[in-house]
Amino acid sequence: MICYFSATGNCKHVAERIAEATGDRAVSIEGLEPEIQLSEGEVLGLVTPVYFWELPIPMSEFLERANFKMRPSYTYLVVTYGTRTGCSSGHAGKLLKQKGIGLDAAFSIRMPDTWTPDFDLTDKEATAE
Ligand SMILES: Cc1cc2nc3c(=O)[nH]c(=O)nc-3n(C[C@H](O)[C@H](O)[C@H](O)COP(=O)(O)O)c2cc1C
């Protein structure tokens, strides 16, 4: 199961591409019940943007309230970001640890930065970089 949060589509795109490639399902955390039913041996993927060098509040709150019925066999994090990932994977690792789940791997993918006070998303040259 791949749980993702995506405000503007980058993480939704990444989660769906990973799901396609691995035969998994990508599920938005918005409206997801806190009781998460994993099957035995299931892999858990988390896909989220970086906000202010950490996890966005919707993802950190999701990890705090989630009750994973079965411990995942392997857990990975993919963050999308614009400039710096900061301590986003450490943040996720800490929250997962509180659930007794280890973070096995963390990946980052640079995408167009949606922090609009700094980045002009109407500039196609810059966002296509
Ligand atoms: C409020 C806000 C804060 C952000 N903070 C960071 C940051 O600290 N570091 C970074 O590299 N990108 C930051 N970004 C850029 C996003 O992480 C990046 O564009 C991400 O791919 C957006 O994913 P989404 O389209 O799935 O929402 C921020 C974006 C927003 C809207």
The ligand as a Tripos MOL2 file, in Angstrom:
@<TRIPOS>MOLECULE
LIG
   31    33     1     0     0
SMALL
NO_CHARGES

@<TRIPOS>ATOM
      1 C1          4.0280   25.4420    2.0230 C.3       1 LIG1
      2 C2          5.1600   24.8040    1.2330 C.ar      1 LIG1
      3 C3          6.3830   24.5800    1.8430 C.ar      1 LIG1
      4 C4          7.4310   23.9890    1.1200 C.ar      1 LIG1
      5 N1          8.6360   23.7670    1.7440 N.ar      1 LIG1
      6 C5          9.6550   23.1830    1.0530 C.ar      1 LIG1
      7 C6         10.9210   22.9390    1.6740 C.ar      1 LIG1
      8 O1         11.1350   23.2020    2.8570 O.2       1 LIG1
      9 N2         11.9180   22.3930    0.9180 N.ar      1 LIG1
     10 C7         11.7500   22.0770   -0.3990 C.ar      1 LIG1
     11 O2         12.6860   21.6080   -1.0280 O.2       1 LIG1
     12 N3         10.5410   22.2530   -1.0080 N.ar      1 LIG1
     13 C8          9.4940   22.7950   -0.3150 C.ar      1 LIG1
     14 N4          8.2710   22.9880   -0.9360 N.ar      1 LIG1
     15 C9          8.0900   22.4840   -2.3120 C.3       1 LIG1
     16 C10         7.3440   21.1380   -2.3520 C.3       1 LIG1
     17 O3          7.9010   20.2180   -1.4170 O.3       1 LIG1
     18 C11         7.4430   20.4950   -3.7310 C.3       1 LIG1
     19 O4          7.0950   21.3950   -4.7530 O.3       1 LIG1
     20 C12         6.5700   19.2430   -3.8090 C.3       1 LIG1
     21 O5          6.9520   18.4980   -4.9440 O.3       1 LIG1
     22 C13         5.0820   19.5500   -3.8800 C.3       1 LIG1
     23 O6          4.3770   18.3230   -3.8970 O.3       1 LIG1
     24 P1          2.8280   18.2150   -4.2700 P.3       1 LIG1
     25 O7          2.6450   18.8060   -5.6620 O.co2     1 LIG1
     26 O8          2.5150   16.7410   -4.2720 O.co2     1 LIG1
     27 O9          2.0520   18.9580   -3.2400 O.co2     1 LIG1
     28 C14         7.2300   23.5880   -0.2400 C.ar      1 LIG1
     29 C15         5.9860   23.8310   -0.8350 C.ar      1 LIG1
     30 C16         4.9630   24.4270   -0.1220 C.ar      1 LIG1
     31 C17         3.6270   24.6580   -0.7850 C.3       1 LIG1
@<TRIPOS>BOND
     1     1     2 1
     2     2     3 ar
     3     2    30 ar
     4     3     4 ar
     5     4     5 ar
     6     4    28 ar
     7     5     6 ar
     8     6     7 ar
     9     6    13 1
    10     7     8 2
    11     7     9 ar
    12     9    10 ar
    13    10    11 2
    14    10    12 ar
    15    12    13 ar
    16    13    14 ar
    17    14    15 1
    18    14    28 ar
    19    15    16 1
    20    16    17 1
    21    16    18 1
    22    18    19 1
    23    18    20 1
    24    20    21 1
    25    20    22 1
    26    22    23 1
    27    23    24 1
    28    24    25 2
    29    24    26 1
    30    24    27 1
    31    28    29 ar
    32    29    30 ar
    33    30    31 1
@<TRIPOS>SUBSTRUCTURE
     1 LIG1         1 GROUP 0 **** ****
